[in-house]
Amino acid sequence: MAILLLLHEAPKNEPAHQHDRSKRFLEPLGWAARERVQPNSFRRRCGTSTGRLMIAVLGGLADLERDLIRTRTAEGRSRAQKRGQRMGRPPKLTDAQQAEARRRRAEGATLAELARSYHVGKSTIARLMGYSRA
């Protein structure tokens, strides 16, 4: 049986109470001493071909898990869109406010005036009007 134990090495300037936390973490592992478990440093084994293989396998598993997460997320977003759920932040202005802002802009209101009246930024009104940064 193998147990992988990753220990946090405290920096030299770390407060003493941080070291106490590490000791409390290790207390439940008293059984290891009673069972004569031999500690083995992963750091020493990283330089061997076996250590490099272990790192490559762990990296491959992490990559696989990341791909699975990405795939599941994309599938979930697709299902949500099919149900009609809208992605992203909700719009600042209601449909009626957007229509009114377009009408007022056509009548000559400035972007700044519209932005002030709806309590939004000028860029929000500019996007609504279809202006793009060029």
C-alpha positions as semicolon CSV with decimal commas, in nm:
position;residue;x (nm);y (nm);z (nm)
1;M;0,000;0,000;0,000
2;A;0,128;0,346;-0,088
3;I;0,035;0,673;0,077
4;L;0,110;1,001;-0,090
5;L;0,164;1,275;0,166
6;L;0,241;1,625;0,052
7;L;0,390;1,846;0,319
8;H;0,403;2,221;0,316
9;E;0,751;2,350;0,384
10;A;0,728;2,667;0,588
11;P;0,939;2,961;0,473
12;K;1,198;3,077;0,724
13;N;1,008;3,400;0,789
14;E;0,674;3,226;0,853
15;P;0,525;3,291;1,201
16;A;0,561;3,024;1,467
17;H;0,187;2,952;1,482
18;Q;0,206;2,832;1,121
19;H;0,454;2,563;1,228
20;D;0,212;2,453;1,503
21;R;-0,052;2,395;1,236
22;S;0,186;2,161;1,051
23;K;0,248;1,967;1,374
24;R;-0,128;1,929;1,431
25;F;-0,160;1,800;1,075
26;L;0,100;1,531;1,139
27;E;-0,037;1,412;1,478
28;P;-0,302;1,181;1,328
29;L;-0,026;1,003;1,140
30;G;0,115;0,860;1,462
31;W;-0,004;0,520;1,345
32;A;0,259;0,538;1,070
33;A;0,536;0,523;1,326
34;R;0,366;0,238;1,513
35;E;0,325;0,043;1,189
36;R;0,685;0,115;1,093
37;V;0,593;0,297;0,772
38;Q;0,912;0,414;0,606
39;P;0,895;0,775;0,484
40;N;1,011;0,823;0,129
41;S;1,083;1,155;-0,034
42;F;0,918;1,212;-0,369
43;R;1,168;1,490;-0,423
44;R;1,458;1,244;-0,426
45;R;1,282;1,019;-0,678
46;C;1,200;1,291;-0,933
47;G;1,547;1,263;-1,080
48;T;1,512;0,896;-1,168
49;S;1,342;0,753;-1,473
50;T;1,071;0,608;-1,248
51;G;1,013;0,948;-1,089
52;R;0,991;1,118;-1,427
53;L;0,743;0,851;-1,541
54;M;0,531;0,910;-1,230
55;I;0,525;1,285;-1,295
56;A;0,432;1,226;-1,660
57;V;0,147;0,992;-1,560
58;L;0,013;1,239;-1,302
59;G;0,038;1,520;-1,559
60;G;-0,149;1,310;-1,813
61;L;-0,425;1,234;-1,564
62;A;-0,456;1,603;-1,479
63;D;-0,479;1,687;-1,850
64;L;-0,746;1,421;-1,902
65;E;-0,948;1,552;-1,606
66;R;-0,925;1,908;-1,739
67;D;-1,056;1,793;-2,079
68;L;-1,344;1,610;-1,911
69;I;-1,435;1,923;-1,714
70;R;-1,422;2,134;-2,030
71;T;-1,643;1,887;-2,219
72;R;-1,899;1,862;-1,939
73;T;-1,912;2,240;-1,907
74;A;-1,970;2,283;-2,281
75;E;-2,246;2,019;-2,277
76;G;-2,413;2,187;-1,980
77;R;-2,404;2,527;-2,150
78;S;-2,549;2,376;-2,466
79;R;-2,837;2,214;-2,274
80;A;-2,907;2,542;-2,092
81;Q;-2,918;2,736;-2,419
82;K;-3,159;2,480;-2,568
83;R;-3,386;2,536;-2,267
84;G;-3,379;2,906;-2,352
85;Q;-3,157;3,021;-2,069
86;R;-2,952;3,327;-2,154
87;M;-2,579;3,319;-2,082
88;G;-2,381;3,601;-1,931
89;R;-2,478;3,904;-1,729
90;P;-2,835;4,030;-1,744
91;P;-2,882;4,347;-1,951
92;K;-2,876;4,679;-1,765
93;L;-3,174;4,810;-1,960
94;T;-3,509;4,640;-2,014
95;D;-3,638;4,587;-2,368
96;A;-3,870;4,887;-2,325
97;Q;-3,583;5,108;-2,206
98;Q;-3,369;4,997;-2,500
99;A;-3,646;5,083;-2,747
100;E;-3,698;5,420;-2,579
101;A;-3,325;5,496;-2,583
102;R;-3,307;5,417;-2,956
103;R;-3,606;5,643;-3,023
104;R;-3,456;5,927;-2,817
105;R;-3,119;5,888;-2,993
106;A;-3,296;5,911;-3,330
107;E;-3,457;6,233;-3,206
108;G;-3,113;6,379;-3,134
109;A;-3,028;6,296;-2,772
110;T;-2,655;6,257;-2,702
111;L;-2,500;5,940;-2,565
112;A;-2,409;6,123;-2,244
113;E;-2,766;6,244;-2,192
114;L;-2,905;5,896;-2,246
115;A;-2,645;5,740;-2,017
116;R;-2,726;5,986;-1,737
117;S;-3,100;5,936;-1,768
118;Y;-3,071;5,554;-1,746
119;H;-2,788;5,555;-1,488
120;V;-2,552;5,358;-1,710
121;G;-2,222;5,431;-1,879
122;K;-2,188;5,587;-2,222
123;S;-2,034;5,265;-2,349
124;T;-2,354;5,077;-2,260
125;I;-2,557;5,318;-2,474
126;A;-2,298;5,306;-2,752
127;R;-2,317;4,924;-2,762
128;L;-2,695;4,947;-2,770
129;M;-2,675;5,179;-3,069
130;G;-2,442;4,941;-3,250
131;Y;-2,135;5,162;-3,238
132;S;-1,808;4,975;-3,239
133;R;-1,459;5,074;-3,138
134;A;-1,261;5,132;-3,451
